[in-house]
Amino acid sequence: MNWLLVIADFHSNYNRLVKCLNAYKTQQGPSETTKSCEVQLPVGQVVSLLNTMQQELERLATDMEQYQAPLPSDQNNYCTKLANHTQTINELNKQAQCILQLATLPALQK
């Protein structure tokens, strides 16, 4: 798993989710662009995922600040924590990509 690609995807997915959510919130009612965001998934699910993504990023930053210059004895712990964060971020990316794919599907007509 390439750490830089995982983080780049995370950044992109987060921004795309925020853009979708903001587009919906700024409209009086759902437009053709934002209708699918509302219809295909609950807005609460997007908000929840964004909050989880923000919390994971904060945990990552906190953990990495503790290891600015890890001692040789701490290297394994540092690598383990970084691998765990990468795995978590990768899972969050998968959830975000799933939601974003749903948001691009055409809404079903009643």
Secondary structure, 3 states (H helix, E strand, C coil): CCHHHHHHHHHHHHHHHHHHHHHHHHCCCCCHHHHHHHHHCCHHHHHHHHHHHHHHHHHHHHHHHCCCCCCHHHHHHHHHHHHHHHHHHHHHHHHHHHHHHHHHCCCCCC
